[in-house]
Amino acid sequence: MKRRQHSVAPFLAGVVVGLVLAAGGGVALAAGNVDAAYQKLRVFSQVLTYVQQSYVDEVDGDELVYDAVVGMLSGLDPHTVFMRPAEYEKLREDTVGEFGGLGIEVGVAGDVIQVEVVHADSPGAHAGLRPGDRILAVDSESLRGQPIEASVRLMRGLPGTRVVLTVERKGWERPRDIPLVRRQVRVPSVDLEDLGDGVAYVRVRAFQERTDFELSKALAQVRRGAKAAGRELPAGLVLDLRDNPGGLLDEGVRVADRFLADGIIVTTKGRNPRNTEVENARPDGTEPEYPMVVLVNDGTASASEIVAGALQDHHRAAVVGTRTFGKGSVQTLFGLDDGAGLKLTIARYFTPSGRSIQDVGVEPDLAVRPADELPAGLKGADRAKRDPQIAAALDALRRGPKNLARGQKGG
């Protein structure tokens, strides 16, 4: 397995959307700027005191400070954000991939929440939940019209605590209340399926702490399957990065490195020279040169764009789908004393050819529109038949993905 050391000191278990890790130490100011900074802080302190003492209604001092910090950052780029303690904890859960939950993945169907994936050996699986089930309420609180983030928060909680889902299923006369007990859940970031004819399908949901490790296990299984079928190599690989919002920058680099033997993967450039870095591929642990297609869409962002851009620039894989999101910046997360967090943009990244993805994204080699709607729970060959982008990827593998000319148009 390839090993890579990053020059940025680790602070916590993980951060999202192209984040690098940072120690939450003190901030150094140039000597000439110290007095000016504290002059402004005195003004802020005066205003805070006046509001707390004299405003017509009673106000929460913590919220006043938090709102002031949000206002201070509002003039910067949209990816620099302040997170209250609960938001910061949720960010850590998402990136580590562990939390107290039910082991299900949900989406929005109309104005209700629908189960899309039930992970094996999870509370949801043991309770008999299925893809396509509609969750109407959590502990009698209706989810109809609720944002999906709020619905997920209601389902998560401390391991060992009880929750009751009101579930509607096709074929049932009426909704049923299903009790579950939350437990510590690790959501895998990599899924593997067989599309038939020796072609493997690997979906990377996000770049979490163990994504490269999970991918290495999946690819080893793909190679074993090829040998068992009498093939020296897999007939092809479809790497699905659609709706992958990014994640840990180092994990994205490691994933790209698995398919490249040499050359630049990504260059990050920041105002501070310490935030300028070139990541290069290494020959050890590189996958064999089997045909490969990467699927992308407008939900493919940040670290997943690094992977798609690197494989495209090195002509290792054809990119199929729609233009990606266009988030070409890197954030560092600082933990603050009261449990809040600051996500700060420190650099922009560039693909091996020098392209900046910021606001423009990665253009696919073969543009293919997505299906208007796909049934929940599709797997393998059924998925390939119903998903036009996967069908186009299989066609590209048959024709030879390296022969695709950038900018071709598909159906």
N, C-alpha and C positions, 0 to 999 in steps of 0.2 A: 504493500500500500504506500502511496506517495505521502510524504510528510512535508509540511510547509510551516515555516515560522513567520509570524506577522510581527512587525516592529511596534505595534500599538499595544500597550499594556492592558491585560484583561481587567474588567471591572465587575461584570456580572455574567450570568449564564448566557444571555443572548439578547440581541436587539433586531428589529425588523427593517425591511426595505433598504437593503444596501448599507446596513450599519456596520461600523467598526466599533470596537470596544475601547473605553477610555477610563482611566482612573479618575475618581472624583476629587482630586486634590484642589489646592488653592489656585487662584487665577493670578498670573503675574502681570502687573501693569508697568509700563515705562514710568520712570520716576516723575517726569514732567506731567504725566496724565493723572497721577494719583490725586492731587489737590482738586483738579477740575471734576474728577469723578465723584469725590466725596462732597463737593459743593452741591452737585445735582442730587445726591442722596439726601442731603439736608433739606432740600426743597421738597423732595418726595416725603420725607418724614413729617415736615410741617403740614403738608396737605392731608396726609393720613390722620394726623392728630386732630386737625380741624373737622374732618368728616366724622371721626369717631365721637368727638365731643359735641358737635353742634348740628349735625345733619338732622333733618326733620324726623326721620325714622331711625330706629335702631338697626345697625348694620353688623354683619359678621366680619371681624377684622381679618381672619384668614382669607375669606373670599375677596375682600378688598385688595389684599396683597397679590393673590393669584390673578385677579382680573388686571391688575396693573402690569404684571409680568406678561400676560397674554397681549396686552396693548403694546408693550415694549417690542415684542417680537412680530407684531402684525405687519410691520413695514418691511420685513425680510422675506425670504423665499417661502413658499407654502409648506415646505418640508421641515422648516425649523419651527418646532412647537414646544410649548410647555405642557406637561402632563401632571394633573393632580395625582395624589397617591394611588387612588383606585385605578386610574387610567394607566399609570406606570406599572402597577402590578399585573394588569391584564396584558400589557406589552411583553412583560417577562414570560408570562404563561404561554403566550402565542409562540414566542421564539424558542423557548425550551421545548415546547410541545407537550408539557405535562401540566395537569390541573385536575381538580376534583370535578368529575363530570359523568356522563352517561355513555360515552363511547359511540356517539352518533354524529353524523354531519347533516346539516339541514340547509334548505334553501327556501326561497319565496315562491309560492304558487298562487297567483292571484293576490288575495289579501290574507292568506294564511301561511303558516310555516309547514313545510313538507320535509319528511325524512328522505335524504338522498343516499346516505351510506350508513350501514350499521357494522361497526368493527367487531370482528370475532372475539369471543370470550369477554365481552363488555357487558355492563349492566343492561344496555339496550338490547343486546343479543339474547341475554338470559331472560329478559322480560317478553321476548317474542316480537319486538318491533321489526318492521320491514320497510325497505325503500318504497316510497309512495304513500306511506301513512301520513296523515295530516294531523299536526298537533294543534289542538284548538285552545288549550289552556294549560298553565302550569300552576299547580296548587290552587286551582279555581280562579286564577287570574287570566283573563282572556288574552290571547295573543293576536286576535284579529286586528289587522291594521298596525300592529306594533313593528317598529324597525327590527330587523333581524338581530342586530347587536344587542338590543334590550332583551329579546327573547332568549338569546344564548346565555346572557347573564343570569336570567331566572333559572335556567336549567343547570348551570354550574353552581358549585358550592363546596363546602368542606367534605372531604371523604368521610363516609359513614353516615351522612345525613340522608333523610328520606325525602322523596319528592314524588308527587302524583301528577302524571300527564293525562290529560283528557284527549283521547285519540279517536280519529275517524278513519275508517278503512272501507274501501270498496267491498261490498258484500255484507257488511254489518248493517243491521237495521237501525242502530243508533250508536252514537259515540260511547266509548268505554273509558273508565278511569283505570289507569295502569300504574301501580306503585313501583318505584325503583329506589335503590340505595346507591347514592353516588360513591365512586371510588376513584383512587388516583388513576388517571388515564394518560397514557402516552399515545398521542395521535401520530401514526406513521406519516412521514412526508413523501414516501415513495410507494407507488402501486405498480404491480407487474401483472400483465395479462398476455395471453397467446392469441394473436390475430389469425393464426393459421398459416400454412405453407412456410413454416419456419421463421415467420416475422414476429418479433416481440414488441410489445407496447409497454412503455414505462412512463408513468405520469409522476412528475415531481410537483407536489402541491405548494411547497414553500421551502426556503433554504433555512432549516433549523440546525441545531447543534449536531445531529447525527445523520444528516442527509447524505453526505458522501459515503458514510459507512453503510447506510441502508442501500444506497445505489450499488455499491460494490458487491453486496450480497445478491441483489437482484440480477446484476450482470453475470455473476458467477453461475447463477441458476440458468440464465439464458444460454451460456456456453455449454453447460452440462447437457441441457436439453438438445442442443444442436448435435453434440457428439452421440447422444443416445439415438438420435434419428439418422445417424450415419453421415452427418455433415461435418466438415472440418470447421466451418464458421456458421454463425447464424445467417439466415437469408437476408435479414435486415432488422433495423431497429427504428421504431417511431418513438421519439422522445417528446412527450407532451408537456409544454410549458404554458399552456393556455390558462389564464386566470391565476397565474403564479405571481403574487405581488412582490416577490423578492425575498429578502431575509438577510442572513449573515453573508457579508461580502466574501469572507474567506471560504465559506462552503460553496458559494457559486464558483469561485476560482478553482477549487478542488474538483468540482464536477466537470468543468470545462477541461481541466488538466487530464481527466481520465480518457479523453478522446483525442488529445493532442500530444505529440511526442516532443515538440519543440516550438519555439516562437513565442511571441508576446500574446498573453491572454487579455490583459487590460492594463491601461495606464491611468493612474489617478493623479490629478494635479490640483493643488490648493494654494492659497495665498502664503501659508506657512510652508517652508521647504520640507518640514518633517512630514507633511501630508501629501508629498509627491512621491509616488512609488510606481515601479514597473513590475508586474507579475508575469513570470515566464513559465511556460510548460516545461515539464521534465520527462525524460524517456521512461523512467521506471514506473511500472504499473499501468502503462498505456494500453487501452483496449485494442484488439486487432482491427484491421481496416475493413470492417464489414460495411455495407451500404447503410446510410442513416438519413433520417428526415427529422427536423425539429418543427413542432406545431406551435404557433404563436397566435395571439389575438390582442385586442386592445386592453386586456387585463394582464398581459405579460409585462412586468415592470422591474426596473432596477437590476438586482442580481440575476434575474432570469434573462434580462436583456443582455447582460454581460455574456452569459453562456451562448445565447443565440447569435450575438454579434461576433463572438470569437470563432465559433464553428463555421459561420458564414464566411468571414474574412479569410479563414484558412482553407476554405473549400472542402471542409471535412463533412459537412452535411448541407442538404438543401433545407431552406426555411420555407414553410408552407403555412398559409392562413391569412391573417389580416395584420395591418401595421400595429406595432406594439405601442405601449403607453407613452414612452418617451421620458422616463425619469432617469436622467444621467448624472445624478449627484450622490454623494456619500455623506452619511450622517454619523456623528458620534453621540453616544448617550451618556449624560452625566447624571448620576444619582445625587439628589439633594438631601439636606439634613433631615427634613420632616417626612421623607418617603416619596416626595414628588420627583419628577425627572425632567430633564431638558434634552431634547433631541436637536442637535445643532449641525447644520450643513457645513462641512469642512473642506470638501473637494468636489470636483467633477471628474467623471471618468470618460475614457476614450477607448474605442475598439482597437484591435491590432492595426488596422489601416489608418488610424487617426481620426475616425469619425466620432463626433459628439452626438450622443443619442438624445440629449436634453431637448425636450419639446418636439422632436421629430420622430423618435422611435427607430425601430429596425423595420425596413421594408422587406416583405417576404420575397423570395425568388419566384414563388408561384402564389398569386393572390386567389384565395378561395373563400367565398362567403360561408358563414356558419349556417347550420340548420335553424329554422325559426324556433323550434322546440324539440327537445329529445325526451323520451320517457326516462323516468328514474330507474336506476339499477341495470342499465345496459352493460353487457360484458362481452369481451372477445369479439368473435365473428359478428355477433348481433350488433355490437357497437360500430364495427366497420361498415355494416350495411346501411345503418341509419345516419351516420355522421359523415357529411360530405367532405369535411377536411381530412378525416382519417382515410376515407376512400381515395382522395387525391394523393395523400402520402403514400398509400400502397401502390398507386399507379406510378408515382415518381420513383419508387424503389424498383419497380419492374423495368422502367425505362433507363434507370441509372441516374441517381440524384445529382451527381456532379455535372450532368449534361444540361441541367436546367439553367436557362438564362434569366438573370435577375430582371424582374418586371413583367414576366409572363402573366397573363390574366386567365383565371379559371372561372368555373361556374359558381 
